Amino acid sequence: MPLHKGHAESDERPLSVNPFYGEADPVSGMIEAPPKHRLPDGPTPPSAAYQLVHDELMLDGNSRLNLATFVTTWMEPQAGILMAECRDKNMIDKDEYPRTAELERRCVAMLADLWNAPDPSAVVGCSTTGSSEACMLAGMALKRRWAQRNADRYPGARPNLVMGVNVQVCWEKFCNFWEVEARLVPMEGERFHLDPQAAAELCDENTIGVVGILGSTFDGSYEPIADLCAALDALQERTGLDVPVHVDGASGAMIAPFLDEDLVWDFRLARVTSINTSGHKYGLVYPGVGWALWRDKEALPEELVFRVNYLGGDMPTFALNFSRPGAQVVAQYYTLLRLGRSGYRAVQQTTRDVARSMADRVEALGDFRLLTRGDELPVFAFTTAPGVDSYDVFDVSRRLRESGWLVPAYTFPPHREDLSVLRVVCRNGFSEDLADLFLEDLSRLLPELRRQSGPHTRDKSAATGFHH
């Protein structure tokens, strides 16, 4: 969650109230404007409170035009009705809401089957608030397994986690919060994610695991999970080190099973002990829901599982938070039931087709060089072509925002800080028609950008609201 500072005393203006909203004073029919940063002295009529909040939210961007976010921005009305019917159910209270708990269990079983678990009945899994929490739980399991194996040396020895520098920030948070050394494989040349051999070389007796990313947020590319496991197999043959792999499939774990069925990345690889995904990304559910699955009970130490009975019943839980709504879990089950394998395949293929078509058309403009083409995640990244010096990607991002398009511009991490890119995320609901409108707006801006004397960006870190 973002951190917010308190308000300045100079900003004490009350909310602006349209006279039509008033219904409190029997004489004037008006209500006193409520303050912004402290509780009002008394109640505000519901219709007025609604309209005040509604009007302020109109200034948010249009989520359908947000090409930065991976999260789902459209669902069927029936899903919305189900979510509304379940918004008062606390997901953790499985004794009071046993059917909601059963739908969660079925989702775990479906994902275990989808990810080719050798024994789906042995898989242990849970829903989370999103992939960030799922990654934290997976990291905790890796660390605890390592500590159990190294009880004679731990806590004196410092554990480490190996991953590419392109990982999502939740993994940096995990290492910081749980006091694990982050060993990052840098980018090199045109390789924008983890190199399997380089990852294996960073492993030692204190390595709790290696994280492979099935769909990098930087450019949409898959990391070579099978090659990573092979490199770790060779490491074990040479040294005896048995290093597990966690697959962060926040996006790709709900793309690859349908569009890249021959790609081996999941529980078919014996070294993969756990996988996470975001139900609210390409799982096609509104935020926020994620999933974490472990190959078997051996992969998830029992001591991390808590059992409480003060809500009634015996309730095994593994989570960072306790109370959360059951609506998103119900919506996930609805979507899995509604689409099935062929439905998901059709939706994801359409999304990939839109991404690949857009990438080709952006390249054809001549001003840009593609880094990826949307043929793995339905995501593509591009930068300005050699010889383009009148503007940069930050200028493009800023000008597109004028037309309502939110396209992030950002610099890459070590060792490619020299590279600044734009990234387009295509999701269900982003149609060919919207893609046409985007290309029209981008094409219209280019003549103006070409006439600039140079890029207008001075501070790249402040040039966009988007940050990895």
Steps between C-alpha positions, in 0.01 A plus 500: 500500500628854431595716793320831543595808695258705705346809343654845523319747725478740206273253320200528732238580239182295539358289222302692243128422522262562213177656636299228326659242734352657810219339697587553864392849604117522499519877437771543240509143374879525504769314692820632645802412288682214678873527570753302293748387762304453821173336589193719452326600819185322394361265235478586131187387314570182301414649162728799561785282631468278194503790257802664666706182473367418153594843364854483635557155353408629155848651489661154506625366170291262290612151600427358153757743353760414763765309305732493802299272724487122476187474713159415362284801415190325361285209609155381402202650685419158648841493667435843644168382644666198663769721650239737639319205658822388671659830602391459863658151535831476682710254302683383811181390679477161334267353763237770447542504120580138412387526137730794435780293651406211274520724192849607609599133533366426152698788353819361656419156355436647155829690505688190617362314200566793266863519615555127448555392859609131501252436781239780513356355822836559672517867409459754780375846409309809604358823369668828585432869449721490191831374371697722737363317803534167318869574433553591866347169608708305248814677617418424862460131417835497318675666791345272762589186301858625470512577874377151585768345284768724648392503864861445611611825330194720505440774618875573481507450123324758283257355244490632144254489212616501137291674232527727199526874550170523307290349783194684621560721804315258731811276496718789611249560778515135602879507526489823698221401738622144562872583513604300196788606277377573147745369242400658172606386155547821297379566150763475227474630144171394347430248779244668720442224754675228699774287346475140630872435524567835668226423751649160582842658553354730766366207705676363807414307816302799630275535193137441595388486137502657156206701366409463133261750345244378250434838348725790595321825576780690327443362152252208514758229427502154657807390693633155394376299798596159356853621425522644851403165651754323276775736616408428863492126428856528370595702807367225726697237308821700548455625856213316665306827546126438457348842422122524447332723243197719552319616186353847524226455243313817598396541138641216292361216710158590362627547144747218430268206591259612228723646228839333555402148597833351389700739718622311808515738794268364771473202738616271219846619606589316821704795627198734494361488853252788487318728256301818544269693273274803508136415455444869443736518202464245222285292735237756384364603843471849646767579763597362731555128507810287457590134538794314650545127446763261636582166339428309824505532877876458503532829313292692756628450857216415732627742764403793275135391500285639780182347633249706693154413626362826637290551188374145531640181355860406426644751259851444358628827351816627338470871432648837590163651576194355663174658386436553130194476275398176335359677194814475287540128572138444394565706187805287422297181524229656285755589231665156502157339478373747242790477254657159541818418309368588157350828623822609669693399188276714281520804730878481545562434129293804407697711745832373364384563142419861587840546666694352208306705247557820699871426535537450125316824427708697753815365337369594154481867606879507470566703815522207741697182562322202653654311792218246513207428270219376727555137403547380858303717740260720300740781582758680290772749580659747259744788497590774255682385190864589432519851359191628682637781714228766499297322767518205740261241641407729788380764255289236326348383829420855605336590168294179486363583845343812346275265301421286805749219431709391798818349354789468744850616412786384718868413508630144528698375802875411516682452269266666248421829671578660165181353353168681537186340363125519461289195580151409385298239692208351309220350708162346437272783392774689315365443152635550149281810483671650806836400354410691183415810705830470688700476176312796355583714802863390502537565126345845535751596770812397311527800262490737797754295694734487200499880484631535855856626538565221748344296780311708755582257780744627760442272798412153371410376848226762519394482137226246558280390785595140422785335691610136517 
